[in-house]
Amino acid sequence: MSQEGRLQGTFLNSVWPEELKVPELLKSATVRSLHANIDHEWDPLQRSACQTAAGRALWNHVIHDPVAEVLAGESFLRNLYEKMRKDQLSNAREVSGVILAVRTLWFDSRIEAAINSFEGGTAQVVLLGAGMDARAYRLSCLKECNVFEVDFPDLLQTKAALIQEAIRSAEPQQIAMIAKSLIRVAADIRDGNWLEKLQRSGFAPERNTVWVLEGILYYLPHIHAMQVLQSIAANCALTPTILLADFMNKCSISISHSTFQFYSDWPDHLLPTLGFSNVKLSQIGDPDAHFGLLHDPQNLFNKLRNLPRSLQTHPEDGTPCRRLYLVEASGFPNQATA
């Protein structure tokens, strides 16, 4: 094994021990009951929120999410942990969950930059399809921001109950909300009235807004994804607006025909047609989407980055070129778009 491989193995062993240590909180009757309901009653889209939380919990050495473990639950933690240990033992070029870790850190950094770009560092931050996101409890840049979480009613209720259990069991002030305010809005963004519900909950269309669509667009049918993007774009005519979103290309949605639906091979071309400007696109492994987590220079993401985006299959092995695009776009009143 190369010196780089040995160093990477040492790093991985220090992060993920041979056995997963399950926090005592996850063994409590209340938490077990809440997660039993998730396992038996939630559909795949809702359960994906727990998978994301598991990734943040197991990459907590870089993400620092104080409630990720309780939001993920034991079964999702164990499933991902087993995949990560298998990757570790086989010296895989990429460890399971690394895409999620990089994606989370990219959104964290761009949310902070977006808020700082507004005068006074104040803004509304709207998390559409918020899932088990806990940024209101971990990002200091949100301290002057009103945060809105939009998702299914039962998901938001379960999430609130799990966070309350975590707060109750923690040391005083160990887990506390950082955001100026947090408003949970029960709505299905596939319905046409989600924006109306958001406004009734206190969202002000005339205020600076950061829209966060992390890990949600590709679960939507094409017509609904476009309607969501168009609704956000319309806000550009009213106030400075920043959109942060990730897009899958067409090859990526073939991973699971029953789950992923919407795709865009060229989101940087699509968004200006809707009213956005200043569109910036990154891929996993780019300088702003790396965060020191991709140790092997021959990893899959670097191989893809070096290929033209128009290619659908890799010329070396014929495998599909599955890409995840991290996109920031903005729009302002009276500003011409490309």
C-alpha positions in Angstrom: 0.0 0.0 0.0 1.3 3.5 -0.8 2.2 6.0 1.9 -0.9 8.0 1.0 -3.0 4.9 1.3 -1.5 4.1 4.8 -2.1 7.7 5.9 -5.7 7.6 4.6 -6.3 4.3 6.5 -4.9 5.8 9.7 -7.3 8.8 9.3 -10.3 6.6 8.6 -9.5 4.3 11.6 -9.3 7.3 13.9 -12.7 8.6 12.7 -14.7 5.3 12.4 -13.9 2.7 15.1 -14.4 -1.0 14.5 -17.8 -0.9 16.3 -20.5 1.7 16.2 -21.2 3.2 19.5 -25.0 3.9 19.8 -25.8 6.8 22.1 -27.9 6.0 25.1 -30.5 8.5 23.9 -31.4 6.3 21.0 -32.2 3.5 23.4 -34.9 5.5 25.2 -38.5 4.3 24.9 -39.7 7.6 23.4 -37.0 7.8 20.7 -37.4 4.1 19.8 -41.1 4.6 19.5 -40.7 7.7 17.2 -38.2 5.8 15.0 -40.4 2.7 14.9 -43.1 4.8 13.4 -40.6 6.2 10.8 -39.5 2.7 9.8 -43.1 1.4 9.4 -45.1 4.4 8.3 -42.9 6.7 6.2 -42.4 6.4 2.5 -39.0 6.3 0.8 -38.9 10.1 0.3 -39.5 10.8 3.9 -37.1 8.1 5.1 -34.3 9.7 2.9 -34.3 12.5 5.5 -33.0 10.0 8.1 -30.4 8.7 5.7 -29.1 12.2 5.3 -29.0 12.7 9.1 -27.1 9.4 9.4 -24.5 10.7 7.0 -24.1 14.0 8.9 -23.8 12.0 12.2 -21.1 9.7 10.9 -19.2 12.6 9.3 -19.7 14.7 12.4 -16.0 15.3 12.8 -16.4 17.8 9.9 -20.1 18.7 10.1 -20.6 19.1 13.8 -24.3 18.5 14.0 -25.4 18.1 17.7 -28.7 16.3 16.9 -27.9 14.3 13.8 -27.7 11.0 15.6 -31.1 11.2 17.3 -32.7 12.4 14.0 -31.1 9.5 12.0 -32.0 6.7 14.4 -30.1 3.5 15.1 -31.2 1.5 12.0 -30.1 4.2 9.5 -26.8 4.8 11.5 -26.0 1.1 11.4 -26.8 0.7 7.7 -24.5 3.5 6.6 -21.8 2.6 9.1 -21.6 -0.9 7.7 -21.1 0.5 4.2 -18.5 2.9 5.4 -16.5 0.1 7.3 -16.7 -2.1 4.2 -15.3 0.8 2.1 -12.6 1.4 4.7 -11.5 -2.3 4.9 -11.4 -2.6 1.1 -9.4 0.7 0.7 -12.1 2.1 -1.5 -11.2 5.4 -3.3 -14.4 7.0 -1.9 -16.0 6.2 1.5 -19.8 6.0 1.6 -21.4 9.2 2.7 -18.6 11.4 1.4 -20.8 13.0 -1.2 -23.3 13.9 1.5 -20.6 15.3 3.7 -19.2 17.5 0.9 -22.7 18.5 -0.2 -23.6 19.5 3.4 -20.4 21.5 3.8 -20.9 23.2 0.4 -24.4 24.3 1.4 -23.1 25.5 4.8 -20.4 27.6 3.3 -22.7 29.1 0.6 -25.5 29.9 3.1 -23.0 31.8 5.2 -21.6 33.7 2.1 -25.1 34.5 0.9 -26.2 35.9 4.3 -23.0 38.0 4.5 -23.7 39.4 1.1 -26.8 41.1 2.4 -26.5 44.4 4.2 -26.5 43.8 8.0 -26.1 40.0 7.5 -29.9 39.5 7.9 -32.1 37.5 5.7 -34.9 35.0 5.5 -33.6 31.4 5.0 -36.1 29.0 3.5 -35.3 25.3 3.6 -37.6 23.5 1.1 -38.0 19.8 1.8 -36.1 20.5 5.0 -36.2 16.9 6.2 -34.0 16.3 9.3 -31.9 19.5 8.6 -30.7 21.0 11.9 -28.9 24.1 10.6 -30.9 26.4 12.9 -29.1 24.6 15.8 -25.6 24.6 14.4 -24.8 27.5 12.0 -23.8 30.7 13.8 -24.4 32.7 10.6 -28.1 32.3 11.2 -28.2 34.2 14.4 -29.9 37.2 12.8 -32.0 35.2 10.4 -35.6 34.0 10.4 -35.5 30.3 9.3 -38.4 28.5 7.7 -38.5 24.8 7.3 -41.0 23.4 4.8 -41.9 19.7 4.8 -44.5 17.1 5.4 -46.5 17.6 8.6 -45.7 14.2 10.2 -42.0 14.6 9.4 -41.8 18.1 11.0 -43.8 16.9 14.1 -41.5 13.8 14.5 -38.4 16.0 14.0 -39.5 18.5 16.7 -40.2 15.6 19.1 -36.8 14.1 18.6 -35.0 17.4 19.0 -36.9 18.0 22.2 -35.8 14.6 23.5 -32.2 15.5 22.6 -32.4 18.9 24.4 -34.0 17.2 27.4 -31.2 14.7 27.8 -28.3 17.0 27.1 -26.4 19.3 29.4 -27.8 22.8 29.8 -27.2 24.9 26.7 -25.4 22.0 25.0 -28.1 22.0 22.3 -29.8 25.3 21.7 -31.3 27.1 18.7 -28.9 29.6 17.1 -31.2 31.1 14.5 -33.1 34.2 15.4 -36.3 32.3 14.8 -37.4 28.9 13.5 -40.8 28.4 11.9 -41.8 25.0 10.7 -44.3 25.1 7.8 -46.3 21.9 7.1 -46.7 21.8 3.4 -46.0 19.4 0.4 -44.0 21.4 -2.2 -45.6 19.3 -4.9 -48.9 21.1 -4.1 -49.6 24.5 -5.6 -50.4 26.1 -2.2 -47.0 25.7 -0.4 -46.0 29.3 -1.1 -49.3 30.6 0.3 -48.8 28.5 3.4 -45.3 29.8 3.8 -46.5 33.4 3.6 -49.2 32.8 6.1 -46.5 31.5 8.5 -44.7 34.9 8.4 -42.5 34.7 5.2 -42.3 38.2 3.7 -41.7 38.2 -0.1 -40.1 41.7 0.0 -37.3 40.7 2.4 -33.8 39.4 1.3 -34.2 35.6 1.0 -31.9 32.6 0.7 -33.7 29.5 -0.7 -32.1 26.2 0.2 -33.1 23.2 -1.9 -30.6 20.5 -0.7 -31.3 16.9 -1.8 -34.9 17.5 -2.9 -35.3 18.6 -6.5 -34.5 15.2 -8.1 -37.2 13.5 -6.0 -39.9 15.7 -7.6 -41.7 15.1 -10.9 -40.4 17.4 -13.6 -43.5 19.6 -13.6 -43.4 20.1 -9.8 -39.6 20.8 -9.8 -40.0 23.4 -12.5 -43.0 25.0 -10.7 -40.9 25.3 -7.5 -38.0 26.9 -9.4 -40.4 29.3 -11.2 -42.0 30.3 -7.9 -38.6 31.2 -6.4 -37.5 33.0 -9.6 -40.6 35.2 -9.4 -39.3 36.4 -6.1 -36.3 37.9 -7.8 -38.5 40.7 -9.1 -39.4 41.7 -5.6 -36.2 41.4 -3.6 -32.6 40.2 -3.7 -32.9 36.4 -3.9 -30.2 33.7 -3.7 -31.0 30.1 -4.7 -28.8 27.2 -3.5 -29.7 23.9 -5.0 -28.2 20.6 -6.2 -29.1 18.9 -9.5 -28.6 15.4 -10.8 -27.9 14.9 -14.5 -29.9 12.4 -16.6 -27.5 9.5 -16.0 -27.8 9.9 -12.2 -31.6 9.4 -12.0 -31.2 5.9 -13.6 -29.8 4.8 -10.2 -33.3 4.4 -9.0 -36.2 4.9 -11.5 -38.8 4.7 -8.7 -37.2 7.4 -6.6 -35.4 10.0 -8.7 -37.3 11.9 -11.3 -36.2 15.4 -12.1 -32.9 16.1 -13.7 -31.0 18.8 -15.5 -27.8 18.2 -17.5 -27.3 22.0 -17.8 -28.8 23.8 -14.7 -26.5 26.7 -15.4 -28.3 27.2 -18.7 -31.8 26.4 -17.3 -31.9 28.9 -14.4 -31.2 32.1 -16.4 -34.2 31.3 -18.6 -36.3 31.4 -15.4 -35.1 34.8 -14.3 -31.9 34.0 -12.3 -28.5 35.6 -13.0 -25.0 35.1 -11.8 -25.3 31.3 -11.9 -22.3 29.4 -10.6 -22.0 25.6 -10.9 -19.6 23.3 -9.1 -19.1 19.6 -9.0 -17.9 17.4 -6.2 -14.2 17.7 -6.0 -14.0 21.2 -7.3 -11.9 23.7 -5.2 -15.0 24.9 -3.5 -16.5 21.4 -3.1 -13.7 19.4 -1.7 -13.1 20.3 1.9 -10.1 18.0 2.1 -12.3 14.9 2.2 -11.3 13.4 -1.2 -7.9 12.0 -0.4 -7.3 9.7 -3.4 -6.5 11.8 -6.6 -7.9 9.0 -8.7 -11.4 9.1 -7.0 -14.5 8.9 -9.1 -15.3 12.6 -8.8 -12.0 13.8 -10.1 -12.3 11.5 -13.1 -15.7 12.9 -13.9 -14.6 16.5 -13.4 -12.0 16.1 -16.1 -14.5 14.9 -18.7 -16.7 17.1 -20.9 -20.1 17.5 -19.3 -21.7 16.5 -22.6 -20.4 12.9 -22.3 -23.0 10.4 -21.1 -20.6 7.4 -20.6 -17.0 7.2 -19.4 -14.7 6.6 -22.4 -12.4 4.3 -20.3 -14.9 1.8 -19.0 -18.3 2.7 -20.5 -19.9 3.4 -17.1 -22.6 6.2 -17.0 -21.3 9.6 -16.1 -23.4 10.3 -13.0 -23.0 13.8 -11.9 -24.2 16.0 -9.0 -24.2 19.7 -9.6 -24.0 22.2 -6.8 -25.5 25.4 -8.0 -25.8 29.0 -6.7 -27.9 31.5 -8.5 -29.1 35.0 -7.7 -31.6 37.5 -8.9 -32.4 41.1 -8.2 -35.2 43.5 -9.0 -34.7 45.4 -12.2 -31.7 43.3 -13.1 -31.5 42.0 -16.7 -30.8 38.3 -17.0 -28.8 36.5 -19.6 
